[in-house]
Amino acid sequence: MAAANPSKSERIDVRATAPVKQLLQEAARACHKNVSEFLLDAGVNAASQALADRRRFVLDETQWQAFQEALDRPVQDKPRLRKLLREPGALD
């Protein structure tokens, strides 16, 4: 989190099954936190990781050259990929 102790003004409600709630309570106790602190820390870490994977990637010089070469290669027709992308997916 960016600020040391920002005031908390927003609320997030979460519903869970009894076994999930119990698991979260046990994990929070093991980390010497309350459930809200445990969930917030875990959620912020997961969100940061999910976004970092989409915003930034780091390459050494060899990897950068390979990446540039891949971008510069002429487009190749890939019939199986074209077919896959035309088929309805699980979310369609």
Secondary structure as the mmCIF struct_conf table of DSSP 4:
data_model
#
loop_
_struct_conf.conf_type_id
_struct_conf.id
_struct_conf.beg_label_comp_id
_struct_conf.beg_label_asym_id
_struct_conf.beg_label_seq_id
_struct_conf.end_label_comp_id
_struct_conf.end_label_asym_id
_struct_conf.end_label_seq_id
BEND BEND1 ALA A 3 ASN A 5
HELX_RH_AL_P HELX_RH_AL_P1 ALA A 18 ALA A 30
TURN_TY1_P TURN_TY1_P1 CYS A 31 HIS A 32
HELX_RH_AL_P HELX_RH_AL_P2 VAL A 35 ARG A 55
HELX_RH_AL_P HELX_RH_AL_P3 GLU A 61 ASP A 72
BEND BEND2 ARG A 73 ARG A 73
HELX_LH_PP_P HELX_LH_PP_P1 PRO A 74 VAL A 75
HELX_RH_AL_P HELX_RH_AL_P4 PRO A 79 ARG A 86
BEND BEND3 GLU A 87 GLU A 87
TURN_TY1_P TURN_TY1_P2 ALA A 90 LEU A 91
#
